[in-house]
């Protein structure tokens, strides 16, 4: 599915929520109001001139088809939250916040984190997306965020998300072939040595899988 309108971004999120069995019991979610929440939220961001960058599954959909997601992920400064009193913050720490806007769940990556700020500043660009021009993370920016998160996800034992992130990384590397050495050099500035070695190992394993796939398909 190639997203062309804010209706469709709402449909992607709605379908992911509706077809998740975990949401079937006791859910009062209205799928139509979820789509309306998406439309309203983007209109509010534009009207109030709030700076943000779309990341996560919706951004991935700009570059590759078939990605599924139940929420909207944004890079944003914590100061921007004051301009959005309609957001119901359900959790927040130094670098992350989770909020609801109507039926829409939003995960916020706060630019107080140095890497998030760098992706916001250097690895994003305005693209024609949905029914307006919207700032999206570049392929390189998405890869930096995914790689940065993986060591923590491994420590948490969150292997469902590990699998999703590693698949996103493999797909982006396969289709866009970015300069991975340059990206590793960039991410080394923001993680400790142990995590950096883990990230290098993950990248090496993914590259080997991609290479095997290419060889097997010949």
Secondary structure, 3 states (H helix, E strand, C coil): CCCCCHHHHHHHHHHHHHCCHHHCCCCCCCHHHHHHHHHHHHHHHHHCCCCCEEEHHHHHHHHCCCCCCCCEEEEECHHHHHHCCCCEEEEECCCEEEEEECCEEEEEEECCCHHHHHHHHHCEEEEEECCEEEEEECHHHHHHHHHHHHHHHHHHCCHHHHHHHHHHHHHHHHHHCCCHHHHHHHHCCCCCHHHHHHHHHHHHHHHHHHHHHHHHCC
